[in-house]
């Protein structure tokens, strides 16, 4: 996306508040409700929201999906709008099924309730954050879509809390009858969670029927604050990790003179020592070298802190099944009843 996406959206004719809201929609959901715009601008339903919707429809940036009972969802779909943000082929402009639409609306509600947090906007930003900032191997990133070989294909919200040095993941439950999707999520993210020093998982739902069971599933997969002993962090012993540090420092310095045995050690170490704590330990060693005893002392004190919490959205969403029933009388508010465009 451009360096100043809000200004890019304003250039299409939107106010600053409208552009800021549409940026959140474009980056994280693609769909929104009228009440969500009202919440963002701190207003109750009225002329401001009506004028905003009228403008967006006149520009043909949004389509109205009528779910019956005078309940409507707005889809930010137009390619020209996403072109302003440098992502003309964003998946957020594609039509989704009812359950996926609800997941996206719930995600937007969570963001609106946590505007102080910084959320990773795109799949590319998530990949860069974990591989470049946290130095996590790409092989540990989740491939959570059977139709895609790229990491982070689903709509899980990710928010790095740099002050607490913890990464927060938000799993939205759209109201399924079972926890199969949550179990798959835990399996998909098992490898990533196992190499994070600290992370928090938020189970988001609009009903609390699965809260207890979901917490038990998480505890079973990721016991809280489970200590990592030196055998986990140094599977071949502290001496092997120290030897890897010595060879890696020579390799990074490009001083040359490495033997075939050195290159084999590098290859071995690159495969074994992939956790962020290994990278942190290496940087400490480079600043002030220490021996194998120092490695043992540091790895024995390392811990993997995990936490799980549930969050209940006390909000209402359209009843999706009504969209497929015959329409009743037209509402007085004609903009809310405009038939959805064909957006292919």
N, C-alpha and C positions, 0 to 999 in steps of 0.2 A: 504494500500500500504506500501511497505518497507520504512524504514527511509531514505534511499538514492535511490530513484527510478531511477535517472539518471545513477548511476553506474550499477544498475541491467540491464538497457537497453544496456549500453556500453559493458557489458559482452557478448552480442550477436554479437558484431562486429561493432557497430555503433560508430561514432565519438561523441564528446561531444555535438556539435551543433545538429547533427542528433538525438541523444538521447533526448536532451531537447525538440526538436520539437515533436518527437513521444510521449513523455510523455504528452504534452498538448493535442495531438490528442486522445490518449488513455483515458485520464481523462475526456475530455469534449465533444468529437464529434464522434470519430471513423472513420470519413471521412475527407479528405483534398484534396486541389487542389495543383497543382505544383506551381502556383504563390504564394500560402500561405507559402510554404517552402522557396521560393526565398525571400519573404518579411522578414521572420524570420531571415535568414542569411544575409540580406541586400545585395542581389545580384540580377542581372537580369537573365533571363533564360539562362542557359549555361551548362557547363560540370559538375559543382558541383551538380546541381539538377539531371542531368542525371545519374551520378554515384550513387547518393543516391537512386533513384528509381530502378536502376538496382540491387543494393545490396538488397533492401527490397523485390524485386520480387524473387531474387535468393534464399533468405531465406524463401520465401513463406509466408511472414508476411502480404503482401498487395495484393489485387486484383484490377484490373482495370475495371471500369465500363465505357463503351463507350456510350456517349450520342449523338453521331453524330456531324457533323460539326467540327470534330477534337477537340471536347470538352470531357474531361475525368475527372472522379472523382476516387480517390484512397481510398479504404476501408481497414483500418487496422483491420484485422479480425482474425488472427491466434490465436488459443487458447494458444499455447506455449508462444507467446509474452505476453499475458495478465497474464499468469502464472508467468512470471518474476515479475509482479507488484502485485502478490498476489490476483488477481481478475480474475481467469480463466473463470468464467461464466458471465463476464461483458456484459451488454446489448449492449454496443457499438460495439461488434463484430458480432452482429446479423444484417442480411439484413433488410433494411428499405425501405419504400415507397419513391417516388420522393419528395413529400412535406417535409417529415421528414428529408431527406438527405439535402435539402436546409436549413432547420432550423439549422441543425448541422453545416453546412458550414458557415452560417451567424454568429453563436455563436463563431466559431473559429476565424472569421475575427474580431469580437468585442474584443476578448481576445488579439489577436495580436496587436490591436490598443491601448490596455490598459494593457500592460504587467506589469506596475507598481502596478496594483491592485492585491489583493489576492482573488482568487475565491475559493469557497468551492468545493472540487473536487467530492465528492460522496454524495449519499443520506444519508449515515450514518454520514458523517461529518456535513451535514446540520442539521440533527436531534440533534446531540451532541451540535452544536453551539447554537441553539435556546433553547434547554431544559437545558443545563448545564451552558452555559455562560450567556445567557439572562434570564434564569429561567422562561421560558414560558411553560405553561402546554401543554402536548402532545395533549390534546383535541383541542387546537387552531392551530395545524399544519394542512396544507392543504392536503386533500386526493383528488388529482387531476387526478386520473385515475380510471375509473369505473371497470377496471379489476384487481386493486390492492387495498389492504386495508392498504398499507404502505404510509406514507407521502412522498411528493416530488418525485412523479413518473415521472413527465415530465422533460423537458430539460431547465427549467428556470435557467439562470445564477444568482448566488447570491454572492455579494461581500461586506463583512463588511469593512466599512471605520472607523477604530478605532480612527483616528485623529479627524474626524468630529463627531464621535459617531453616525453614521447613517448607516443603512443597505441598500445596493443598489440591486434592482432586475432588470433584463434585460429580456424583453419579445420580442422575435423575431417574426416578421410578415413575413411569407414567400411569401406573395403576394396574400392572399385570397381575394375574391370578397366582402366579408362582414366582420363585426367585431364580428361574433358569437364566434369565439375561444377566442378573447380578453374579451368579456363579461363573458364567462365561467371562464376564468382565474381570473377576478376580483371577481367573486362569490366564487371561490374556495379559494382565499386568503383573503377574507373579514375578517374572524376570526383572522388570524395572523396579518394582517395590523392593526386591531383595537386595538391590545394590544402592538404594537411597539411604543416606544416614538418618534422615528424619522425613516423615511424610504424615499427612493427615487425610483421611477419607471422610467425606461428607455424604451421607445417604439422604437424598432429597426426595420428598414425596408430598402429595396433597392429602394422603390418608396414612395413618400410622399402623396399619394392619401387619406390615412385614418388619417393623422396626426391630423387634426382639430377635426374630430369626436371622435377620441380616447381620445383626451384631454378633451373633453366635458363629455365623459363617466366617465373618472377618477374623474373629478371635482364633478360630480353628486354623485359618490359613496364615495369619500373621500375629503371633503372640506379642503382646505389647512389651516394649522395652526389652526385647530378647538380646542378651549379651552375645557378642561375637567373640569367641575365644581366638587365641593365636593360631589354632589349627585351622580355623575357617579362613582367616585373613592370610595366613602363611601356610598353605597346604604342603609346601616342600621345605618348610622350616625357615627361620629368620635369616640363616646364612644365605639361602638361595635368594631371598628378597634383597638382601644387602648386595650380593653379587650382581643382581639385575640392576640395582640403582647405580652401581659403579660403571657398568658397561653402558647403561643408558645415558649417563652424564657425558661419557666420552663420545657417544654417538650424537647426542644433541649438540655438543660443542664442535662437531665435525673436525676433530683432531686427527682422525684417520688411525691406521695401525690396528684395526680390529681383525681378529682371526675368525675362522669359520666357527670355532666353538663360541666366540662372542656373539656372532649372528644367530646361532642356534639358541643361545641363552636369551637374546632379545626376543626372538619369536616366541619362545616358551613364556617369557615374562609378560609379553603383550597379551597373551591369551589368558594368563592366570590372574594378573593384577589389574582388574578393570574397574574396581570400585572407586568412588570419589575419595574414600579415606586413603587408598593407595596413592592417588595423585597428591593428596594433601601431605602424606608422609614423605613422599619423594621431594616435594618442594621444601619441606622442613629440613630434610637431610642435605639438600643442596646448599641451603643457607648456613647450616652448621652440622657437618657430618657427625654421625654417631655410629656405634657398632651394633652387632647383633643383639646385645643385651638391651640397648636403647629401643630397638625395634620391638622386642618382646614386651618391654614395659609399656610402650605406646599401644600396641595392638591388643593387649590384655585389658586395657581400659576403654577400648572402643565399644560403643553400643549403637544399636539400631533402634531409635525411638519411633514408635508408630502410635497413631491414635485414630479412633473411629468415633464419629458422632452422627446423630440423626438430626434432620431439620425438617420441620413440618411447615408447608406452605398453606396458610389459612386463606386460600384464594379459590375463586371459581373459574372453571374452564368450560368452553362449549361442550354440550353433550353431542359427541360426534355422530351418533347413529341417526339423529334427527335430520342430518343433511340429506339423507337418502329418501326421506318421506316427501309426499306431495306438499308444495308450498301453500300456505294459507293466504289470507288477505295481505295486500301490500302495506308496509309500515308507512306512517306519515313521514318518517325520516328517510327520504328516498336514497340518500347516499349510502346508507347502511344496507339498502336492499338492492343496490346495483348488481346485476348478475355478474358472476366471475368471468373474466376474460379467458379466452383460450390462449394459454401461454406455452403450449407444446412442451 
